[in-house]
């Protein structure tokens, strides 16, 4: 009974392609996040949704578009993939924006 | 630019020794300072956290020391065990947003 799950775990694709990463949480939380962890392990927030409303939108290329169909799901769609998009993407969730964030296992994206 | 500076980048400690990781910040609007532990191939997991009105917090072998005037905080891992080998991230929160340090890879030698 995984708390925060992501699919796929690995994603290898060519430059220019469009891909999506899915995230689901079964914790009943109302806030979800996307983070990017680069090759040096630096973690940076990209987006956050609270009750399906976008509340944090960092300086991220508009090729990245999050979509929250309901409170338990937050998907990340990436258009026109570039080499620099290669990273591990983590989804996280919390109950309210001030509580502990629980991270998923990550999706390793490799753009060739 | 990085809002939370973390050091060292890596450290090696013998089993039973003490690991110390330091973090510094500039923005006094930060209101919550968590530490996360990440094992290879896994997502970060909250280890321990502190608020700026507290100078120290201890949970088992893990202690956070917080110096508000110096804008520094540190994680001490006492009696380090091989299972503690992981990457540790400090973070600071402002406006519901976490800013992470660059991470410290801790290796505990048996």
Interface residues (C-beta under 8 A of the other chain):
Chain A: X4 X40 X41 X42 X43 X44 X45 X48 X55 X56 X90 X92 X97 X98 X100 X101 X102 X103 X104 X105 X106
Chain B: X2 X32 X34 X36 X38 X41 X42 X43 X44 X45 X46 X49 X87 X89 X93 X96 X97 X98 X99 X100 X102 X103
